[in-house]
Amino acid sequence: MEAIKLREKWQKSISKVDDRFIRMIDALYKSYTSEDDIYNGLPEEAKYLIDQGLKDIKEGRIHSHENVIAEFKEKYKLS
């Protein structure tokens, strides 16, 4: 459904829903538009590590799951 039709649908429906539904939608909207998202609530060290990981990905410093498992098995003599 197109965004315009969804808006029209909800504008018509909003007066028909119960209080519980309105509170759930309000909480969802607040979490969607909140400046205080999960990332901003993290400790600085965690933010640094996440940012470093994203930088590594952009610069191609990544390893596939299969490669990591193969190296681990080889290192620890696992089959």
Backbone torsions as a table, in degrees:
resi	resn	phi	psi	omega
1	MET	NA	135.4	-179.8
2	GLU	-67.0	152.8	-178.2
3	ALA	-58.1	-40.0	-179.1
4	ILE	-63.1	-42.9	179.9
5	LYS	-68.4	-36.3	176.5
6	LEU	-63.5	-42.8	178.3
7	ARG	-60.6	-45.1	179.7
8	GLU	-61.6	-43.3	179.9
9	LYS	-59.7	-46.5	-176.6
10	TRP	-74.1	-30.0	175.5
11	GLN	-64.2	-37.5	178.0
12	LYS	-74.3	-34.2	-172.3
13	SER	-86.4	-20.7	-169.7
14	ILE	-59.2	-32.8	-178.7
15	SER	-78.5	-9.3	-176.4
16	LYS	-98.6	-11.4	-175.7
17	VAL	-87.7	158.0	-177.6
18	ASP	-81.3	171.0	-176.4
19	ASP	-61.1	-39.3	-179.4
20	ARG	-60.9	-43.8	179.7
21	PHE	-64.0	-42.6	178.5
22	ILE	-60.4	-42.5	179.1
23	ARG	-65.1	-38.4	177.9
24	MET	-65.0	-43.5	179.0
25	ILE	-64.5	-39.5	179.0
26	ASP	-63.7	-43.3	178.4
27	ALA	-64.3	-41.2	177.7
28	LEU	-62.0	-45.2	-180.0
29	TYR	-62.6	-43.3	179.5
30	LYS	-62.2	-42.0	-179.7
31	SER	-68.9	-31.5	180.0
32	TYR	-72.7	-36.1	-175.1
33	THR	-101.3	0.7	-174.0
34	SER	-70.1	134.4	172.7
35	GLU	-76.0	-24.6	-178.0
36	ASP	-92.5	65.5	-178.0
37	ASP	-80.0	-177.2	-176.9
38	ILE	-59.2	-43.4	-178.0
39	TYR	-58.8	-45.9	-177.6
40	ASN	-65.8	-21.8	179.6
41	GLY	-86.6	-3.3	-178.6
42	LEU	-79.8	155.4	173.8
43	PRO	-64.1	154.5	-177.9
44	GLU	-57.3	-38.4	-180.0
45	GLU	-63.0	-40.4	178.6
46	ALA	-65.7	-42.1	177.2
47	LYS	-60.3	-42.8	179.2
48	TYR	-60.1	-46.0	-178.4
49	LEU	-65.1	-39.7	176.5
50	ILE	-63.5	-47.2	-180.0
51	ASP	-61.8	-39.8	178.4
52	GLN	-64.4	-41.8	178.1
53	GLY	-62.5	-42.5	177.7
54	LEU	-64.5	-38.1	176.9
55	LYS	-64.6	-43.5	178.1
56	ASP	-59.1	-41.8	179.1
57	ILE	-62.0	-47.5	-179.6
58	LYS	-60.4	-33.9	-177.3
59	GLU	-92.1	6.9	173.6
60	GLY	80.9	11.8	178.8
61	ARG	-89.1	74.3	-178.7
62	ILE	-132.8	160.4	177.5
63	HIS	-134.0	135.0	179.2
64	SER	-72.0	157.5	177.8
65	HIS	-57.9	-42.8	-179.0
66	GLU	-60.6	-42.9	178.8
67	ASN	-65.3	-41.9	179.8
68	VAL	-62.9	-45.2	179.9
69	ILE	-64.0	-42.9	179.7
70	ALA	-61.8	-43.5	178.5
71	GLU	-64.6	-40.4	179.4
72	PHE	-63.1	-46.3	-179.6
73	LYS	-63.2	-40.0	179.2
74	GLU	-67.2	-44.3	-177.6
75	LYS	-62.5	-41.8	-175.5
76	TYR	-103.2	13.8	175.0
77	LYS	55.3	47.2	178.8
78	LEU	-102.6	152.4	179.4
79	SER	-102.0	NA	NA
